[in-house]
């Protein structure tokens, strides 16, 4: 069966951008297998060799310059997280393909006009944040990589010296060749490495957010079906009682079935991405802390503060973006329980009440996403991390 028939929803405006991103880095399941292998080998080899060269520079700087050492550790942690994220996603390709097929199946089976609108609205809601995340990431990339090239040129024009300012790299690395002579060629190499790493992060993160947002839409439809069932019962006087009971039980059974499917879909997302985010977020937290420490060390260097602040904000926003879907899923699953609990279930027939109780029972433990079962991805934990990192900056600045 062709891709156009199996996953046609991913050609729509709701998913096309996310699909094209993962396709670009060789993670789309229906892409040509040979093309995927070449892309994966190229990306993995490029990022790994760049990280090895930085590791060599780190070894050379140990015991010499603590500022360079901290920045190199942070950069290596960043690339390690990128490679781990990429390889674990490759390993989970079978699960991801099943995940995409489940999304397509939901779009195929949910045909009610109102429910379809709910699904479409939910799919649209995540696009603003995802596109803002993509735009902000690329802006941070451009500023981070271009500032060492552009700032000296601008300063030479605005505040000229007797000699041109020395060309610098936005990162520390050991190339084993004359970096002055091959400066622009090496800058192109480094820019390509950073661009691909950002693309890997963005592609995987936005597709993860899209899958989570689809789950939010399913929970919204469950909530809608519950409200429609209760409304049907309240119209018992205007309709035939037998017909009302049949319609009400049909809606409740459909709500229960979709609710169970939604819970299973949530488990599938959790199992697919848990290892990926366990490795990445651990390294992400390390980079945030190191960036905070490095900012304090370089309080006298304006250029360094700007660069490091961009890194700190970028990684903090990355953590925020990955925490938002988990918070949404938690809130939506709680909303289903509240809709069932606060509905006029006491006016329903006994059999219908038992069905409502089944939904309430299944919703007692709200859905939540974790990084390997160790770190819950939600806004509360994100706030705690940011509060702790700011505390580190305050303490270090006071004793500096």
C-alpha positions, 0 to 999 in steps of 0.5 A: 500500500502506498504512502499516499493511501496509508498516511495521507493526513500527513500531507495536510496543512496540519502535519506537512511541515512536521513530516517534511522536517523528519523526512529531511533527516531520514526519519520518515518511515515511508522514505526510500530505505537507501536514501534514509541510510545515507542521510542517517550515516552522514548526519551521525558521522558529521555530528560525531566527528565534530564532537570528537574534535571538541573532545580533543580540544577539551583534553588540551584545555584541562587545567588551563582555562576553566571558561573554555573547559566549561563551554566545551563541556556544555557543547559536547553535552549538546551534541551528545544529546543530539546524537542520542536523540537521533539514534534513539528515534531511529531505533524507535522507527517501528513504534513511530510508524505505528504511531503515525498509522494510529493518527491516520486511523483516528482521522479516518474513523472520526467522521462526525462533523462536530467531532471532526471540527474538534480534531481539526481545531486541536491540530491547529492549536499546536502550530503556533507554538511549534512554528514559533519554536522553529523560528526562535531556534533558527534565529538563535542559530544564526545569531550564535554562529554569525556574531563572531564573523559579523561583529568584528566586521561591524566594529572595524567599520564603526570603531576602527583600530590600527589593525583588523580584529582577529577572526574568532569561532563561535565554538572551541574546537581542534582542527589540526590545521591553520584556522586563520588561513582556512577560517571561512571554510571551517566556519562553513563546516561548523555552521553546517554541523550546528544547523543539522543539530538544530534541525534534528532537535526541531524535527523530533520535538515538533513531531512529538508535540504534534502527536501529543496535540492529536491526543488532546483532540481525542480527549476533547472528543471524549468530553464532547460525547459525554456531554452529548449523551447527558444532553440526549437524556435531558431531552427524553421528554421530547423524544421517544424514551426507547430511542433516547436510551439507545442513542444515549448508550451509543454515545456513552459506548463510543466515548468509553471506546475512544477514551480507552483508545486515547489512553492506549495512544498515550502509553504508546507515545510515552513508550516511544519517546521515554528513552529519547527524552531521558537522555536528552533532558539530562544533558539539556539540564547540564547545559543550562547549569553550565551556561548559567555558571559560565555567564557568571564567570564572564560578567566582565565580557559583554560579547560572551554574556550575549552569546551565553545568554542566547544559549541559556534562553535557547536551552530553557525554551527547548525544555519549556517546549518539551514540557508543554505537551505533557502539561496539556495531556495531563489537563485534558485527561483531568477534564474528561474526569471532571466532565464525567463527574460533574455531569448530571449522571444521577439523572441517568438510568442505572446502566448509563451511570455504570458507564459513566463510573467506568470513565471516572475510574479510568481517569483517576490516574491522569495521563502524564509523560515522563523522561524515562519514568524519572522526570515528569514533563510538565510546567511545574517541573520546568518552573522548578528547574528554572528557579534552581538555575537562577538560584545558582546564578545568584549564589555564584554571582554573590561569591565571585 
